[in-house]
Structures are given as structure tokens and as C-alpha cells.
Amino acid sequence: MFSFLLAGCATTASGPTENDPLEGVNRVMFNVTIKVDKAVFRPTALAYRRVVPQTVRESFRNFLNNLHSPVVFANDVLQGEIDRAGTTAIRTGINTTFGLGGLLDVANRWGYLRHSEDF
């Protein structure tokens, strides 16, 4: 009886199946993306690192991290991580108020460490 039930799982497809009907387009777009990355984005990133001082880059990164804080806060709450949500809320308040709108990461110096979350 048991072998009869297993036999139903042993069937094969009757013909060739196509897993990704857009595989050709995906391969072309991947190759285009790689070429654009090498020709445009990588040189731009290298020039940015060469021209912009590290302190300015860190301030910009801090500002963007501060802008991302509401998303991190929402994820913390949705995951039931209330302590982490509180830390995120405190960090955002401190960095927005005392960190010149988030350009400085004052909260990190005060012991409120940054963490990331995503959906």
C-alpha cells in the first residue's frame, strides 16, 4: 500500500519545460548592467572617494542612515523588538536634534548603537 502512494511522486514531465520564459532578456540585461557598472558607476564611485573628504562622506552616510531610521523603527515594532524600537527612536531624536539634522552620529557616542532591519 505504501509503495503505491510513493509511485505517484515518481512521474516525470512529458516534455521540455521552460523555467524562465524571460531568460534571454534577463541575460542581456545582466550583461548591460555589468558594462554600465564598469563604464559609469565604478569610475564615478572612485572619483567620489578621491575627491570628497572622508569626514564629508561619513556625514552624508550618517544623514542617510538617519533618514532610514523610520523604516528601521517600523520593522522593529512589527517584529516585536520593542527595546530595539526604543533605541532607534532615541537615536533618531538625538541625531536629528544634537547631530545637526543627522549629519553627526552623536547617539553612537552616547551609547545608542545603530542597527539595521528590513522587511
Secondary structure as UniProt FT lines:
FT   HELIX           2..7
FT   HELIX           8..10
FT   TURN            21..22
FT   HELIX           23..36
FT   HELIX           37..41
FT   HELIX           42..51
FT   HELIX           54..78
FT   TURN            79..80
FT   HELIX           82..97
FT   TURN            98..103
FT   HELIX           106..109
FT   TURN            110..111
//
